[in-house]
Amino acid sequence: MTLNVGVIPIVDVAPLYLGMKKGFFKEENLTIKPQTFAGGAEILPAVQSGDLQIGFSNTTSMLIAASKGLPVQIIAQGVQEGATESEAWTRIYVRGDSDIRSPKDLEGKTIGINTLQNINDVMTKAALEKHGVDVSTLKFAEVPFPEAVQTLQQGDVDAVAVVEPFGTLAEESGARDIIPSIYTVEPSLTVATYFTTEQYIAQNEDVVERFVRAMNKSLEYAANNPDEVRDTLGSYTEIPDELIDKVLLGQWSTDLNQPSIELMGQLSKKYGLIEEEPNVDELIWTPGGS
């Protein structure tokens, strides 16, 4: 069975590529063909249309979809924010010569995020609000991750909220870290997961179970073999080889950390992305359960 899997070219999805390399999917008679997208908001409709069988998406996109009644379900963990501040890999950066020195200085400023009305929107607001920022004054510009550093240095935005490897690239360009956004809100928060449609599960439950087994094995292997993760990064990201050892890795486990997904639902409602919090129990697929 060949599966087209929608991914983003960021560190988060390293376990998928590592699992392919180690043969974990082949052991389940699966061939994985990664398809690259700018963000989870673009991957979602591709899975719904059937162009992709499985997608990787941030939890906000999944919650928005569920709140609209779309028949999608989370099937496996994707990546979690770091458990400590030094491990946090989602951060807000400003130029090295910027007058912005603290979160409060971002009031009224324009922040570049990869997709509007999504996880970066919610988590940036939630993190800055914890530091007393009036988030109603913030402006957001949609800037794909690969363009974030250049956009910041050109002065088109005042700050960018990025994930790895683009945080490392930002620091190499002389940018300064203002705040670890998601960690500030919730350490170890589930940032993204793998998902598919209810229809695909109903018609291919055995395939989904095999994918999840291989994915869980890949997540555990990645967590225990960071050097092999780094060896994998050069195959699908644009980060220069000399910077790979500097990149902060995600936190990977098989635990979906459901309470953190529920928190994301609360914040998504607070900031107006959804009207009602969806039932997270129904959003998460369990073998033989739904």
C-alpha positions in Angstrom: 0.0 0.0 0.0 1.3 3.4 -1.0 0.3 6.4 1.2 0.7 10.0 0.1 1.4 11.9 3.4 1.2 15.7 3.5 4.0 17.3 5.5 5.8 20.6 6.1 9.6 20.8 5.5 10.4 21.4 9.2 12.2 19.5 11.9 8.8 18.3 13.4 8.3 15.6 10.8 11.8 14.1 11.1 10.4 10.9 12.7 8.5 10.1 9.5 11.6 10.3 7.3 13.6 8.5 9.9 11.0 5.7 10.0 11.1 5.4 6.3 14.9 5.2 6.4 14.9 2.5 9.1 12.3 0.4 7.3 9.6 0.7 10.0 6.9 1.4 7.4 8.2 -1.2 5.0 7.8 -3.7 7.9 4.1 -2.9 7.8 4.0 -3.2 4.0 3.6 0.5 3.5 5.4 2.8 1.1 5.3 6.5 2.2 5.4 9.3 -0.3 5.8 12.6 1.5 4.1 15.6 -0.2 5.3 19.1 0.9 3.0 21.9 1.9 3.4 25.3 3.5 1.2 24.5 6.5 -1.5 22.3 8.0 -4.3 24.6 6.7 -3.3 23.5 3.2 -2.9 19.9 4.0 -6.4 19.5 5.5 -8.3 20.0 2.2 -5.9 17.8 0.3 -6.7 14.9 2.7 -10.4 15.6 2.5 -10.3 15.5 -1.3 -8.4 12.2 -1.2 -5.3 13.6 -2.9 -3.5 12.6 0.4 -4.4 9.6 2.5 -2.8 11.1 5.7 -1.7 14.5 6.7 0.5 16.2 9.3 -1.2 19.3 10.8 -1.1 21.5 13.8 -3.8 20.9 16.4 -5.5 24.3 15.8 -6.3 23.3 12.2 -7.7 20.0 13.5 -9.8 21.8 16.1 -11.1 24.3 13.5 -12.0 21.4 11.2 -13.8 19.5 14.0 -15.7 22.6 15.0 -17.0 22.9 11.5 -18.2 19.3 11.6 -15.6 18.1 9.1 -15.1 14.3 9.3 -11.4 14.2 10.2 -9.7 12.3 13.1 -6.3 12.5 14.7 -4.5 9.1 14.5 -1.0 9.6 15.8 1.2 12.1 17.7 3.3 14.4 15.5 5.4 16.6 17.7 5.3 18.4 21.1 6.9 21.6 22.3 10.0 21.2 24.5 9.6 20.3 28.2 12.0 23.0 29.3 12.7 26.6 28.1 16.1 25.6 26.7 14.4 22.9 24.6 11.6 25.2 23.3 11.8 25.2 19.5 9.0 27.7 18.7 10.1 31.3 19.2 9.5 34.9 18.3 12.5 36.8 16.8 13.3 40.4 15.9 16.2 41.9 14.0 19.5 42.3 15.8 19.2 46.1 15.5 15.6 46.3 16.5 14.4 48.6 19.3 12.1 45.8 20.4 13.7 44.4 23.6 10.8 42.8 25.5 7.4 41.2 24.7 5.7 44.4 25.7 7.5 46.3 23.0 5.7 44.2 20.4 2.4 46.1 21.0 1.2 47.6 17.8 3.8 45.8 15.7 3.5 43.4 12.8 4.5 39.8 13.3 5.1 37.3 10.5 3.4 33.9 10.9 3.3 31.0 8.4 -0.5 30.9 8.2 -3.1 33.4 9.4 -5.9 32.4 11.8 -4.1 29.3 12.9 -1.7 27.9 15.6 0.9 30.6 15.3 -1.8 33.2 15.6 -3.3 31.7 18.8 0.0 30.8 20.5 1.6 34.1 19.8 -1.3 36.0 21.3 -1.6 33.7 24.3 2.2 33.9 25.0 2.3 37.7 24.7 -0.8 38.2 26.7 0.9 36.4 29.6 3.5 39.2 29.5 0.9 41.9 29.6 0.7 42.7 25.9 -2.5 44.1 24.6 -2.9 41.6 21.8 -5.7 43.5 20.1 -3.0 45.9 18.9 -1.0 43.2 17.1 -0.9 42.9 13.4 -0.1 39.7 11.5 1.3 39.1 8.1 1.4 35.7 6.4 5.0 34.7 5.7 5.9 31.1 4.8 8.5 29.7 7.1 11.2 29.5 4.4 10.8 33.2 3.7 10.6 34.3 7.3 14.3 35.2 8.0 14.6 37.2 4.7 11.3 39.0 5.3 12.4 40.0 8.8 15.8 41.2 7.7 14.2 43.3 4.9 12.1 45.1 7.5 8.8 44.0 6.0 7.7 42.8 9.4 8.9 43.7 12.9 9.1 40.1 14.2 8.6 36.6 13.1 7.2 33.5 14.9 9.0 30.5 13.6 9.8 26.8 14.3 13.0 24.9 13.7 15.1 24.9 11.5 14.1 28.5 10.9 14.8 29.6 14.4 18.4 28.6 14.0 18.6 30.3 10.7 17.2 33.5 12.3 19.9 33.4 15.0 22.6 32.9 12.4 21.3 36.0 10.6 21.8 38.0 13.8 18.1 38.0 14.9 17.3 38.1 18.6 15.0 35.7 20.5 12.2 37.6 22.3 10.1 34.8 23.7 9.6 31.0 23.4 6.0 31.3 22.3 4.4 27.9 22.8 6.5 26.9 25.8 5.3 30.1 27.5 1.8 28.9 27.2 2.2 25.2 27.9 5.4 23.1 28.1 5.1 19.8 26.1 2.0 21.0 24.3 1.0 18.8 21.4 1.8 21.1 18.5 0.8 18.8 15.6 -0.5 15.4 14.8 -1.1 13.0 11.9 -4.7 12.6 10.8 -7.0 11.2 8.1 -10.7 11.2 7.3 -13.4 9.1 9.0 -14.2 7.7 5.6 -10.6 6.6 4.9 -10.5 4.9 8.4 -13.8 3.1 7.7 -12.6 1.8 4.4 -8.9 1.2 5.4 -8.8 0.6 9.1 -6.1 -2.0 8.8 -3.9 0.4 6.8 -4.4 3.1 9.4 -3.5 0.7 12.2 -0.3 -0.3 10.3 0.6 3.3 9.7 0.1 4.2 13.4 2.2 1.2 14.5 5.1 2.3 12.2 4.6 6.0 13.2 4.8 5.2 16.9 7.9 3.1 16.4 9.4 6.0 14.4 8.5 8.6 17.1 10.1 6.4 19.9 13.2 5.8 17.8 13.6 9.5 17.0 13.3 10.4 20.7 16.1 8.0 21.6 18.4 8.7 18.6 18.8 12.4 18.1 22.0 12.0 16.1 20.2 9.9 13.5 17.4 12.6 13.5 20.0 15.2 12.6 21.4 13.0 9.9 17.9 12.9 8.4 17.3 16.6 8.3 19.5 17.4 5.3 17.3 15.1 3.1 14.2 17.3 3.3 14.9 20.7 4.9 16.9 23.5 3.4 19.1 24.0 6.5 22.8 24.1 5.7 24.8 21.1 6.8 27.0 23.2 9.1 23.9 24.3 11.1 22.3 20.9 11.5 24.0 20.3 14.9 22.7 23.6 16.2 19.0 23.0 15.5 16.7 22.4 18.4 14.8 19.1 18.0 11.2 18.5 18.8 9.9 16.4 21.6 8.6 13.1 20.3 6.5 10.5 22.0 3.5 8.3 21.3 1.4 10.1 24.0 -1.0 12.6 22.4 -1.1 14.7 25.6 -4.9 15.2 25.2 -5.2 17.9 27.9 -2.9 20.1 25.9 -5.1 19.7 22.8 -8.1 20.6 25.0 -6.2 23.7 26.1 -5.7 24.6 22.5 -9.4 24.3 21.9 -10.1 26.8 24.8 -7.5 29.3 23.4 -8.8 28.9 19.8 -12.3 29.8 21.1 -10.9 32.7 23.2 -9.2 34.3 20.2 -12.2 33.8 17.8 -11.0 31.0 15.6 -13.8 28.7 16.6 -17.2 29.3 18.1 -17.5 26.2 20.2 -14.8 23.8 21.5 -15.1 20.4 19.7 -15.3 17.1 21.6 -11.6 16.1 21.7 -12.6 12.5 22.6 -14.4 12.3 19.2 -11.6 14.0 17.4 -9.0 11.4 18.4 -9.4 8.0 16.7 -9.0 4.8 18.7 -8.6 1.4 17.0 -12.0 -0.3 16.8 -13.6 2.6 18.6 -15.0 4.9 15.9 
